[in-house]
Amino acid sequence: MPTPSIPLVASTLPGALSQEATAQPGTLAVEPTAPFWLRLLSGVSLWLNRLFLSLVMALIGFTLWHWWQG
């Protein structure tokens, strides 16, 4: 028994007005901007991550230096 194919073009609904896809309202592509508090929090988080990473690297370096000195 053959499988019925899916139509590629959707049938129009009864009572719906035809409208071109390019004539749809609100098609402006505007990227939303993040609020100021989120940008500030992101910047603070970045600097805290850098500070923590530098402290970890300093601790590793200090440990290796002490190990090298015997």
C-alpha positions as CSV (number, residue, x, y, z in Angstrom):
1,M,0.0,0.0,0.0
2,P,1.6,3.3,-1.0
3,T,2.2,6.0,1.6
4,P,0.4,9.3,0.8
5,S,2.8,12.1,0.1
6,I,2.8,15.3,2.2
7,P,1.7,18.4,0.3
8,L,4.5,20.9,-0.1
9,V,2.1,23.9,-0.1
10,A,-0.2,24.3,2.8
11,S,-3.8,24.8,1.9
12,T,-5.4,28.1,2.8
13,L,-7.7,28.2,5.7
14,P,-11.3,29.2,5.0
15,G,-11.9,32.8,5.8
16,A,-8.2,33.7,5.9
17,L,-6.9,36.7,4.0
18,S,-4.0,36.0,1.6
19,Q,-0.9,38.0,2.5
20,E,2.6,38.0,1.0
21,A,5.4,36.7,3.2
22,T,7.4,39.9,2.7
23,A,4.4,42.1,3.6
24,Q,4.3,40.7,7.2
25,P,4.4,43.4,9.9
26,G,7.3,43.6,12.2
27,T,10.0,42.1,9.9
28,L,12.6,44.6,11.1
29,A,15.7,42.7,12.3
30,V,16.8,44.6,15.4
31,E,19.0,42.8,17.8
32,P,17.9,43.2,21.4
33,T,20.4,44.9,23.7
34,A,21.3,43.6,27.1
35,P,20.4,45.8,30.0
36,F,23.1,47.8,31.7
37,W,23.1,45.8,34.9
38,L,23.6,42.6,32.9
39,R,26.6,44.1,31.0
40,L,28.0,45.4,34.2
41,L,27.7,42.0,35.9
42,S,29.2,40.3,32.9
43,G,32.2,42.7,33.0
44,V,32.7,42.2,36.8
45,S,32.4,38.4,36.3
46,L,35.1,38.5,33.6
47,W,37.5,40.5,35.8
48,L,36.9,38.2,38.8
49,N,37.5,35.1,36.6
50,R,40.8,36.7,35.4
51,L,41.8,37.5,39.0
52,F,41.1,34.0,40.2
53,L,43.0,32.5,37.2
54,S,46.0,34.7,37.9
55,L,45.9,33.8,41.6
56,V,45.8,30.1,40.7
57,M,48.7,30.5,38.3
58,A,50.7,32.4,40.9
59,L,50.1,29.6,43.4
60,I,51.2,27.0,40.9
61,G,54.3,29.0,40.1
62,F,55.1,29.6,43.8
63,T,54.7,25.9,44.5
64,L,56.9,24.9,41.6
65,W,59.5,27.4,42.6
66,H,59.6,26.1,46.1
67,W,59.8,22.5,44.8
68,W,62.7,23.5,42.5
69,Q,64.6,25.1,45.4
70,G,64.3,21.9,47.4
